[in-house]
Amino acid sequence: MELKLFLTIFISVFIAEMGDKTQLATFGFAAGAEHSKWLVFAASALALTTSSAIAVIFGEAISNLIGPKTLSILSGSLFVAIGVWTLWGARSI
């Protein structure tokens, strides 16, 4: 059961990060020839780990105030709103 949950979370976050602005920023830093690629990897990994820790802490705190179904609806609505906002902004490109 734990392995299934682990793999579900890993795959979901991995797919969500592919082509994400975070990955593109890391790609840009790694493209620079004047610094260590291991430094870029370490800083990027630490940043993702830290932001994930913050998400877990806030997620736990919010789950104590809001039920799982309501939280799921709010999260889905937020993702849709961000998608619409992104598409709306892309009209001017």
N, C-alpha and C positions, 0 to 999 in steps of 0.2 A: 504494500500500500504506500509506504513512504517513497519507494523508488518511483512508482507511477506518478505521485505528486511532484517529486523532484524533476522528473523528465518533462512533465507537463509545464511546470514553471520555467525550466531551462529553455525548452523549445519556444514557448510563447515569448519570453523576453528576447531570446536570440533572434527570432523572426522580426519582432518589433524594432529591434535595433539595426537590422540590415537596411542600409541606405538612409538611415536616420541622420539628422543633423549632427548628432554626437559622433557617429561613425565618420561622417564626411569631414568634420573638424579634425578628428584623429588622423585621418588619411592625409589631410593638408599638413599637419605638423610632421608626420612621418616622411612626407615628400621632401622636407628640408634636409639638405646634405650636411649642414653644419652642426648637427647634434646627434646623440645616440638614439637609435631606434628603441633600445631597451628603456631609456628614460621616457620616451613618448608612451610606450606600452605601460610602464609602471604608473605614470601619472594618470593615464586614461583609465586603467583598471581601478586605481584608487578612487578616482572621481565617480565611476559607475558603482563601485561598491558602497561608497558613502551615500550617493543619492538613493541607492536601493535600501540602505539601512534607514534613511530618513523616511522613505515610503512605507517600510514595514512598521516603523514606530507610529507614524501618523495613521496608517491603515488600522492598526490595532486600536488606537485611541478613538478613531471615528466609528469603528465597529462596536464599541461599547455604547455609543450614542444613537446609532442608526442601525436598523435591522439589515440583514444581508440582502433581502430582495430590494429594499429601497436603495441601498448602496449600489447594487447592480444596475438599477434603473438610472440612478444619478450618474454613475460612471459611463454607462452607454450613451446617455444623453450628452454628456460632456464630450465624448469622442466624436459623436455626430456633429455637435456644434463646432468643434475645432475643425473637422473636415469641411463643413460648409463654409466656415470663415476662410480656410485655406483656399478653397475653390473660388470663393468670391474675390479674394485678393489676387488670384491668378488671372482674373479677367483683364486686369490692367497691364499684364506682362506682354 
